[in-house]
Structures are given as structure tokens and as C-alpha cells.
Amino acid sequence: MAEAYCFKCRKKVTIRNATQVTLKNNRPAIQGVCPSCGTKVFRIGKG
């Protein structure tokens, strides 16, 4: 599973409900939700 930094929890978390997205400049990214607090988390460059 992919990990991302949660700014609310201030730690690395495993992304829940991860979906792969493409940015405007065609870079891959993963977007999801923090499992502990429910905040959106985002990881650029993984795909």
C-alpha cells in the first residue's frame, strides 16, 4: 500500500481509499484519506 504524510496527524500513514490521479502536467499521483483522522492525503510521483 502507498504511504503519504498526514499534516494533521504529523506522521506517515497508509492511504485509505487510494485512487490514482493524473495532475495537469501529466505527473502521476495518489489521493486518498488518512485512516486515523479522515483528512485528505496526497502523494505525488507514485503510480
C-alpha contacts under 8 A as a table, 3 or more apart, distances in Angstrom:
res1	aa1	res2	aa2	distance
1	M	14	T	6.57
1	M	15	I	7.17
2	A	14	T	5.92
2	A	15	I	5.88
2	A	18	A	7.95
3	E	12	K	6.41
3	E	13	V	5.46
3	E	14	T	4.40
3	E	15	I	5.54
3	E	43	R	7.58
4	A	12	K	5.50
4	A	13	V	5.66
4	A	14	T	6.48
4	A	15	I	6.45
4	A	41	V	6.31
4	A	42	F	6.31
4	A	43	R	5.59
5	Y	10	R	7.01
5	Y	11	K	5.67
5	Y	12	K	4.30
5	Y	13	V	6.15
5	Y	41	V	6.89
5	Y	42	F	7.78
5	Y	43	R	7.96
6	C	9	C	5.46
6	C	10	R	5.54
6	C	11	K	5.69
6	C	12	K	6.07
6	C	13	V	6.59
6	C	34	C	6.71
6	C	39	T	7.48
6	C	40	K	7.96
6	C	41	V	6.01
7	F	10	R	4.83
7	F	11	K	7.17
8	K	37	C	7.72
8	K	39	T	7.33
9	C	37	C	7.33
13	V	34	C	6.56
13	V	35	P	7.44
14	T	34	C	7.15
14	T	35	P	7.28
15	I	18	A	5.77
15	I	31	Q	7.76
15	I	32	G	5.58
15	I	33	V	5.83
15	I	34	C	5.88
15	I	35	P	7.00
15	I	41	V	7.16
16	R	32	G	5.67
16	R	33	V	5.13
16	R	34	C	6.18
16	R	35	P	5.88
17	N	32	G	5.27
17	N	33	V	6.29
18	A	30	I	6.29
18	A	31	Q	5.60
18	A	32	G	4.45
18	A	33	V	7.29
19	T	30	I	5.65
19	T	31	Q	5.45
19	T	32	G	6.30
20	Q	28	P	7.18
20	Q	29	A	5.91
20	Q	30	I	4.61
20	Q	31	Q	6.45
20	Q	47	G	6.49
21	V	28	P	6.10
21	V	29	A	5.31
21	V	30	I	5.88
21	V	31	Q	6.95
22	T	25	N	7.89
22	T	26	N	5.58
22	T	27	R	5.66
22	T	28	P	4.73
22	T	29	A	5.96
23	L	26	N	5.18
23	L	27	R	5.33
23	L	28	P	6.41
23	L	29	A	7.04
24	K	27	R	7.41
27	R	44	I	7.55
27	R	45	G	6.55
28	P	44	I	6.43
28	P	45	G	5.34
28	P	46	K	6.05
28	P	47	G	5.55
29	A	42	F	7.27
29	A	43	R	5.57
29	A	44	I	4.25
29	A	45	G	5.28
29	A	46	K	5.41
29	A	47	G	6.03
30	I	42	F	5.85
30	I	43	R	5.13
30	I	44	I	6.43
30	I	45	G	7.94
30	I	46	K	6.47
30	I	47	G	6.72
31	Q	40	K	7.34
31	Q	41	V	5.98
31	Q	42	F	4.58
31	Q	43	R	6.44
32	G	40	K	5.81
32	G	41	V	5.42
32	G	42	F	6.47
33	V	38	G	5.55
33	V	39	T	5.61
33	V	40	K	4.57
33	V	41	V	5.45
34	C	37	C	5.82
34	C	38	G	4.89
34	C	39	T	5.35
34	C	40	K	6.24
34	C	41	V	6.16
35	P	38	G	5.88
43	R	46	K	6.76
